[in-house]
């Protein structure tokens, strides 16, 4: 026992190691996929990560916007040292005004899909310079020229304006970047360098598992052995890396790190619910169509006309089930049902006797005599009770009398034969076939094709209960 548990434990530990490694790899893949769209967020929250990961994506500072921000830094140092009253400050302000106009005209943000960032910068500068009623009618270039001018900085204090630029404009300009393009015409993406160790590990794991699968199944070739664990192939594909979530989920379940049984049951139930309605309707409609086809082809006629040529009926228990069922029903009705409803039967019989007496002319004349009406009520009660009791006794005797049972059987047989002979007549068969075909068509239209999802769920629930009961 101990020797059997050790290999299983080692396999479980190895599966967990691979599963955890796959989770780490999937997290890295998801981060890589989100890096370019969310780079602004990472730049604000974790700038150190962007400094390193920009190299993986071939991202570097854009020369124009980087030069612009560098000039602003020089201006801030100059203002701190000499203030506004210096020739160097005037030169830097003129340079920044010209660079601002150039930035608006060349739009260095568009190459990496950040044209909206430039529009946001322009709107914020218009809001700063112009009144709200006029900012939509003024150019952004004019707003930047006004902002980087001595009169504006003198009138509004340069410290306040520089603080506005540092908090509202510079962070937006800093998000711009340049991304290198490779010889294939695509953006450079060196994520494969980070992904390569994981790919090698998963590839070796797939080969080892395929080897053991092939050894356990000698009829398998290498392709079959590899496809046996097809989901592991998604871990080594250099494209569509987001599909690695599939093998990760499978490995977590196999490593017993996550219990996916409830989710699996929900998926199965969802699939069954989605297809049950169509499948049920198709199957039932097809069965009804087959019955209708049999009726149209005259198979019902042939069945009735070939009464003597029918193949022998196969009895598996030497019991006539129809006869046994009829016997059970008769016994139940006679000994259980009729005694319970005897008062109601007596009341009906009494009512009919009273009506019969009232309709007789002689009795109507006798009603003139006093006391006859009361006698009639007593007489009706006695007659109803006597008739009902005698009739019930006769039924019990008939049920218990073997001769009566034989005569009843002969009556049923004669009735069946006579009914069969009459039905075999051509006009009766034709009318029956027509009515049966139309009846099946009505069932198909009214019940099968209008079957609701709630009805199907109830049917499935009943089937599930039967399965749980072991039927």
C-alpha positions in Angstrom: 0.0 0.0 0.0 2.8 2.4 0.9 4.6 1.7 -2.3 1.5 2.5 -4.3 0.8 5.8 -2.5 4.3 7.1 -3.0 4.2 7.3 -6.8 0.7 8.8 -6.6 2.0 11.4 -4.2 5.0 12.2 -6.4 2.7 12.5 -9.4 0.4 14.9 -7.5 3.3 17.0 -6.4 4.6 17.2 -10.0 1.1 18.1 -11.3 0.9 20.9 -8.7 4.3 22.2 -9.7 3.3 22.3 -13.3 -0.1 23.9 -12.5 1.5 26.6 -10.4 4.1 27.3 -13.1 1.3 27.5 -15.7 -0.5 30.0 -13.5 2.7 32.2 -13.2 3.1 32.0 -17.0 -0.5 32.9 -17.6 -0.2 35.9 -15.3 2.8 37.0 -17.3 1.0 36.5 -20.6 -2.0 38.6 -19.3 0.3 41.3 -18.1 2.1 41.4 -21.5 -1.3 41.6 -23.3 -2.4 44.5 -21.1 0.9 46.4 -21.0 0.5 48.5 -24.1 -3.2 49.4 -23.6 -2.6 50.1 -19.9 0.9 51.6 -20.1 -0.3 55.0 -18.8 -1.7 53.3 -15.7 1.6 51.4 -15.1 3.6 54.6 -15.7 1.7 56.4 -13.0 1.5 53.6 -10.4 4.7 51.5 -11.0 7.1 53.6 -13.1 10.0 51.3 -12.3 8.3 48.4 -14.1 7.8 50.5 -17.2 11.5 51.4 -17.3 12.3 47.7 -17.6 9.4 46.4 -19.6 9.6 49.1 -22.2 12.7 47.4 -23.5 10.7 44.1 -24.1 8.1 46.0 -26.2 10.7 48.1 -28.0 9.4 51.3 -26.4 11.5 54.3 -26.0 10.9 58.0 -25.3 9.7 60.0 -28.3 12.4 62.5 -29.3 10.0 65.4 -29.8 8.0 65.2 -26.6 11.1 64.2 -24.6 12.9 67.3 -25.9 9.9 69.4 -25.1 9.8 68.3 -21.4 13.6 68.7 -21.2 13.3 72.3 -22.3 10.6 72.9 -19.7 13.0 71.5 -17.0 15.7 73.9 -18.2 13.2 76.8 -18.1 12.2 75.9 -14.5 15.9 75.9 -13.4 16.4 79.3 -15.2 13.4 80.8 -13.5 14.6 79.6 -10.1 18.0 81.2 -10.7 17.2 84.5 -12.5 13.4 84.8 -12.6 11.6 86.2 -15.6 14.0 89.2 -16.2 16.7 87.5 -18.2 17.6 87.0 -21.8 17.9 83.3 -21.4 14.4 83.0 -20.0 13.0 84.9 -23.0 14.8 82.6 -25.4 13.5 79.5 -23.6 10.0 80.7 -23.6 10.1 81.5 -27.4 11.6 78.0 -28.0 8.8 76.3 -26.0 6.1 78.3 -27.8 7.6 77.1 -31.2 7.9 73.5 -30.0 4.3 73.6 -28.8 3.1 74.7 -32.2 5.2 72.0 -33.8 3.9 69.4 -31.5 0.3 70.3 -32.3 0.9 70.3 -36.1 3.0 67.1 -36.3 1.0 65.2 -33.6 3.7 62.8 -32.4 1.0 61.0 -30.4 -0.8 59.5 -33.4 1.8 56.9 -34.3 1.0 54.9 -31.2 -2.7 55.5 -31.1 -2.7 58.3 -28.5 -4.1 61.1 -30.6 -6.8 61.6 -27.9 -4.1 62.5 -25.4 -3.1 65.4 -27.6 -6.7 66.6 -27.8 -6.9 66.4 -24.0 -3.7 68.6 -23.7 -5.1 71.1 -26.1 -8.4 71.4 -24.3 -6.8 71.8 -20.9 -4.5 74.6 -22.3 -7.5 76.4 -23.8 -9.4 76.2 -20.5 -6.4 77.7 -18.8 -6.0 80.7 -21.2 -9.4 81.5 -22.5 -12.8 82.0 -20.9 -15.1 79.0 -21.2 -17.4 80.9 -23.6 -14.6 81.4 -26.1 -12.2 78.5 -25.7 -13.9 76.4 -28.4 -13.4 79.3 -30.9 -9.7 79.8 -30.1 -6.8 77.8 -31.4 -4.7 75.6 -29.1 -1.5 76.9 -30.8 -2.5 80.4 -29.7 -3.2 79.2 -26.2 0.3 77.7 -25.9 2.0 80.8 -27.3 0.1 82.9 -24.8 1.0 80.5 -21.9 4.7 80.6 -22.8 5.0 84.4 -22.9 6.5 86.9 -20.4 3.3 89.0 -20.1 1.2 85.9 -19.1 3.7 84.6 -16.6 4.2 88.1 -15.1 0.5 88.7 -14.8 -0.3 85.3 -13.2 3.0 84.6 -11.4 5.2 82.0 -13.1 5.2 79.7 -10.1 1.5 79.2 -10.3 1.6 78.6 -14.1 4.5 76.2 -13.8 2.6 74.2 -11.1 -0.4 74.0 -13.5 1.8 72.7 -16.3 3.5 70.1 -14.0 0.2 68.8 -12.7 -2.1 69.0 -15.7 0.0 69.0 -18.9 3.3 67.3 -18.2 1.9 63.9 -17.1 0.0 63.7 -20.4 3.0 64.6 -22.5 5.1 62.1 -20.6 2.8 59.2 -21.6 3.8 59.6 -25.2 6.5 57.2 -26.6 8.0 55.8 -29.7 7.9 52.1 -30.5 10.4 50.6 -32.8 9.4 48.6 -35.9 11.1 45.4 -37.0 12.1 44.3 -40.4 8.8 42.4 -40.8 6.9 45.7 -40.5 5.5 44.9 -37.1 6.2 46.5 -33.7 9.1 44.9 -31.9 7.9 42.5 -29.3 10.6 40.5 -27.4 8.1 38.8 -25.0 9.3 35.4 -26.4 12.5 35.9 -24.4 10.6 35.8 -21.2 8.2 33.1 -22.4 11.0 30.8 -23.7 11.9 29.0 -20.4 8.2 28.3 -19.7 7.7 27.0 -23.3 10.7 24.7 -23.0 9.5 23.3 -19.6 5.9 22.7 -20.9 7.3 21.2 -24.1 9.4 18.7 -22.2 6.5 17.9 -20.0 4.3 17.2 -23.0 6.9 14.9 -24.6 7.4 12.9 -21.4 3.6 12.5 -21.0 3.2 11.5 -24.6 6.0 8.9 -24.2 4.2 7.3 -21.2 0.8 7.4 -23.1 2.4 5.7 -26.1 4.0 3.1 -23.9 0.6 2.3 -22.2 -1.1 2.2 -25.6 1.2 0.5 -28.2 -1.3 1.0 -31.0 -0.9 4.8 -30.7 1.6 6.7 -32.8 3.4 9.8 -31.6 0.7 12.1 -33.1 -2.1 10.3 -31.3 -0.1 10.4 -28.0 0.5 14.1 -28.3 -3.2 14.8 -29.2 -4.3 12.8 -26.2 -3.3 15.8 -24.1 -4.2 18.3 -26.8 -4.8 21.2 -24.4 -1.1 21.1 -23.4 -0.2 22.2 -26.9 -1.8 25.6 -26.1 1.1 26.1 -23.6 3.7 26.1 -26.3 2.0 28.0 -29.1 3.8 31.3 -29.8 0.5 33.0 -30.7 -3.0 33.2 -29.2 -1.3 32.9 -25.8 -4.5 34.0 -24.0 -5.8 30.4 -24.8 -3.5 29.1 -22.2 -6.2 29.7 -19.7 -7.8 26.4 -20.9 -4.8 24.1 -19.9 -4.3 26.1 -16.7 -7.9 25.4 -15.6 -7.5 21.7 -16.5 -4.2 21.4 -14.6 -5.6 23.1 -11.5 -8.4 20.6 -11.5 -6.1 17.6 -12.0 -3.7 18.9 -9.3 -6.7 19.2 -6.9 -5.9 22.9 -6.3 -9.4 23.9 -7.6 -12.6 21.8 -7.5 -14.3 22.3 -10.8 -17.0 19.7 -10.4 -19.8 22.3 -9.7 -18.8 24.3 -12.7 -18.6 21.2 -14.9 -22.1 20.2 -13.8 -23.4 23.6 -14.6 -21.8 23.5 -18.0 -23.3 20.0 -18.7 -26.7 21.2 -17.5 -26.5 24.3 -19.6 -25.6 22.3 -22.7 -28.5 19.9 -22.0 -30.9 22.7 -21.5 -29.9 24.4 -24.7 -30.2 21.3 -26.8 -33.0 19.5 -25.1 -35.8 21.6 -26.6 -34.6 21.1 -30.2 -33.7 17.4 -29.7 -37.0 16.6 -28.0 -39.0 18.4 -30.6 -37.1 16.7 -33.5 -37.4 13.2 -32.0 -41.1 13.4 -31.1 -42.0 15.1 -34.4 -40.1 12.4 -36.3 -41.9 9.6 -34.4 -45.3 11.2 -35.1 -44.3 11.7 -38.8 -43.4 8.0 -39.0 -46.8 7.0 -37.5 -48.5 9.4 -40.0 -46.5 7.8 -42.8 -47.6 4.3 -41.7 -51.3 5.5 -41.7 -50.9 7.0 -45.1 -49.3 3.9 -46.5 -52.3 1.8 -45.4 -50.4 -0.3 -42.8 -53.3 0.1 -40.4 -55.6 -1.4 -43.1 -53.2 -4.3 -43.6 -53.0 -4.9 -39.9 -56.7 -5.2 -39.5 -57.3 -7.2 -42.7 -54.5 -9.7 -41.8 -56.0 -10.7 -38.5 -55.5 -14.4 -39.2 -52.0 -14.1 -40.6 -50.4 -12.1 -37.7 -47.3 -13.6 -36.3 -47.7 -15.3 -32.9 -47.7 -13.0 -29.8 -44.7 -13.6 -27.5 -45.6 -14.1 -23.9 -42.7 -13.8 -21.4 -44.5 -14.7 -18.2 -47.5 -16.9 -19.1 -49.8 -14.2 -17.8 -52.4 -12.3 -19.8 -51.6 -8.8 -18.6 -54.7 -7.2 -20.1 -56.9 -9.8 -18.3 -55.0 -9.4 -15.1 -55.3 -5.6 -15.1 -59.0 -5.8 -15.9 -59.4 -8.3 -12.9 -57.6 -5.9 -10.5 -59.8 -3.0 -11.7 -63.0 -5.0 -11.3 -62.1 -6.3 -7.8 -61.2 -2.7 -6.7 -64.4 -1.2 -8.0 -66.7 -4.0 -6.6 -65.2 -4.4 -3.2 -63.7 -1.0 -2.5 -65.4 1.7 -4.5 -69.0 0.6 -4.7 -69.6 0.3 -1.0 -68.3 3.8 -0.4 -70.6 5.4 -3.0 -73.7 3.2 -2.2 -75.5 6.1 -0.5 -75.1 8.3 -3.6 -76.4 5.4 -5.8 -79.4 4.9 -3.5 -80.2 8.7 -3.7 -80.1 8.6 -7.5 -82.3 5.5 -7.7 -84.8 7.0 -5.2 -84.9 10.2 -7.3 -85.7 8.3 -10.5 -88.4 6.2 -8.7 -90.1 9.4 -7.4 -90.1 10.9 -10.9 -91.5 7.8 -12.4 -94.4 7.7 -9.8 -95.2 11.4 -10.2 -95.5 10.9 -14.0 -98.1 8.1 -13.6 -101.7 9.4 -14.0 -103.1 6.9 -11.4 -100.6 8.0 -8.8 -101.4 11.7 -9.4 -105.1 10.9 -8.6 -104.0 9.0 -5.4 -102.2 12.1 -4.2 -105.6 13.6 -3.3 -105.9 11.1 -0.5 -104.2 12.3 2.7 -101.1 10.5 3.7 -100.3 9.1 0.3 -97.5 11.5 -0.3 -95.7 10.4 2.9 -96.2 6.8 2.0 -94.7 7.5 -1.5 -91.5 8.9 0.1 -91.1 5.8 2.3 -91.9 3.5 -0.6 -89.3 5.2 -2.8 -86.6 4.9 -0.1 -87.3 1.2 0.5 -87.4 0.4 -3.2 -84.2 2.3 -3.9 -82.4 0.6 -1.1 -83.7 -2.8 -2.1 -82.8 -2.4 -5.8 -79.3 -1.1 -5.0 -78.6 -3.9 -2.5 -79.9 -6.6 -4.9 -77.9 -5.1 -7.8 -74.7 -5.0 -5.7 -75.3 -8.6 -4.6 -75.8 -9.6 -8.2 -72.6 -7.9 -9.2 -70.6 -9.7 -6.5 -72.2 -13.1 -7.5 -71.3 -12.4 -11.1 -67.7 -11.6 -10.2 -67.3 -14.7 -8.0 -69.3 -17.0 -10.4 -66.9 -18.9 -12.7 -69.7 -19.4 -15.2 -70.5 -15.6 -15.2 -66.8 -14.9 -15.8 -66.7 -17.3 -18.7 -69.8 -15.7 -20.2 -68.3 -12.3 -19.7 -65.2 -13.4 -21.5 -67.2 -14.8 -24.4 -69.1 -11.5 -24.5 -65.9 -9.5 -24.7 -64.5 -11.8 -27.4 -67.7 -11.6 -29.4 -67.7 -7.8 -29.0 -64.1 -7.6 -30.2 -64.8 -9.8 -33.2 -67.8 -7.9 -34.2 -66.0 -4.6 -33.8 -63.1 -5.8 -35.8 -65.4 -7.0 -38.6 -67.1 -3.6 -38.8 -63.9 -1.7 -38.6 -62.5 -3.8 -41.6 -65.1 -2.2 -43.8 -63.4 0.1 -46.3 -65.3 3.3 -45.5 -64.7 2.8 -41.7 -61.0 2.3 -42.2 -60.6 5.3 -44.5 -62.4 7.5 -42.0 -60.3 6.2 -39.1 -57.0 6.8 -41.0 -58.1 10.3 -41.8 -59.1 11.1 -38.3 -55.9 9.5 -36.8 -53.7 11.4 -39.2 -55.3 14.7 -38.3 -55.2 13.9 -34.6 -51.5 13.2 -34.8 -51.0 16.5 -36.7 -52.9 18.4 -34.0 -50.7 16.8 -31.3 -47.6 17.8 -33.2 -48.8 21.4 -33.6 -50.4 22.0 -30.2 -48.1 20.1 -27.8 -44.7 19.1 -29.3 -43.8 22.3 -31.2 -45.1 24.5 -28.4 -43.1 22.8 -25.8 -41.7 25.4 -23.5 -38.3 25.5 -21.7 -40.1 25.2 -18.4 -41.8 22.0 -19.6 -38.5 20.6 -20.7 -36.8 21.4 -17.4 -39.6 19.6 -15.6 -39.2 16.6 -17.8 -35.4 16.6 -17.2 -36.0 16.9 -13.5 -38.3 13.9 -13.5 -35.7 11.9 -15.5 -33.0 12.9 -13.1 -35.1 11.7 -10.2 -35.7 8.4 -11.9 -32.0 8.0 -12.5 -31.2 8.8 -8.8 -33.8 6.2 -7.7 -31.9 3.6 -9.8 -34.7 2.8 -12.1 
